[in-house]
C-alpha cells in the first residue's frame, strides 16, 4: 500500500513539475525570466529589452534629427502605431507619430522626453 502511494505521489509531482516547466518555458519564456532575474539582482549589467531593438536606436536618432516643432497629439506605441500615417487618418496636421516597431513599455518610458519636447495636449498609447 505504501509503495502504491509513493508511486502515485511521484506521478503527481512529475505532472506538476512538467506543467510548471511548460508554463515558464513556453508561456513566460525562460530566457526572459533569466534576463529579468540577472538584471534585477544586479548579477550582470544587461541591456533592457528595448535597447536590444535595432529599430529603437534608429528611431531615437531620427527624433534628434527632426526639426523642432510642437504637436497637439502624440501617438506613442509599437509597430501598430508606427505603421499608421496618423495625420492622414485623422485629417489633421498636428499629430506626431512616435511608434517604434518591437517596442515595449520600458522603451515607452525611456523616450518620454521625445514626447515632452513636442508639448502635446494629449498623448495616446
N, C-alpha and C positions, 0 to 999 in steps of 0.2 A: 504493500500500500504506500509506504514512504517513497519507494522508487518511482511509482506512478505519479505521485505529487511532485517529486523533484523534476521528472521529465516534463510534466505539464508546466511547472514554473519556468523551467528553462525555455520551453517553447514560447510562452507569453513574453518573457524577457527578450528573446530573439526577435519576435514580431515587433515589440516596442522599439528595439534598437534599430531595426530596419526602417520602420516608419520614421523615427527621429532622423536618421541619416538621410533618408529620401527627402524629408522636409528641408533640411539645410542644404543639401547638395543641389537639388533640382528647383526648389522654390525660392530660397533665400540666396543661393549662390555661395558656396563655401569660400570662394575666392574673396567675395565682398565681405563676408563675415571675418575672415582672417585679416583683410586690409583694415577694417574698422578697429578690430582688436589691437593690432600692432600700432596703429596711429593713435588711438585713444589712450593707450598705456605708454605712449612715448618710447616704444621699443625701437622703432625706426622712424625716420622722418620721410614719410611717404606723401607724394602729392595727392591732393584731393581728386575726386573723380573728374571734375570739370577741368582741372589742369592737364589731364591726360588727353583731352579732346582737342585735336588739331584745329577744328573749326572755331573753337573758343578763342585761341590765341590770335587767329587771323581776324576775327570779328572785332576783338578789342583793339587791334592795330588800326583797323578801318575806322572805328569810332573816334580814335585820336586824330585821324586824318580828315574826318568830315568837317565841313565849315561849321563854325559855331552858330547855333540857331536855337529858337525856342519851339516847343511843340506843346499844344494843349493836351494831346493824348499820346501816351506811350504804350505800346504793346510789348510786353516782356514775356518771353517764353522759350520754348524749344523749337524743333523743326516745324511743328504745325503752325506756330506763329510766324516763323521766318519765311515760310513758303507763300505767304499771302501779301499782295500789294494792298495794304490797308487803306491808303489814300484813295485808290480807285474803288475798292469795295464799299467804302463808307461815303464816297463822294465828297471828300474833304482834302485839304492841302496841309493840315496841321497835325498829322499823325506820324509819329516816328516808330519804325519797326525795330525793336531790339530783341528779336528772336534769334537764337543760335541752335542749330541742329545738334542733337545729342546732349543738350544742356540739362542741368538738374537744379534743385532748389539751392544747393550750395553755391552754384555758379550764379544764380539769380542774385543772391545776397552779396556775392563778391563784386558784382558790377552795378550795384545801385548808384554809385557815383555818376555813371554814364546816364542814368535816368535823371538824377537830380540836376545835372548840368543843363538839361533841356527845360527846366522849370515847368513841368507839366501840371495841368489842373487835375488830371487823373491818370492812373497807370493801371492797365488791365493785365492780369496774369493769365 
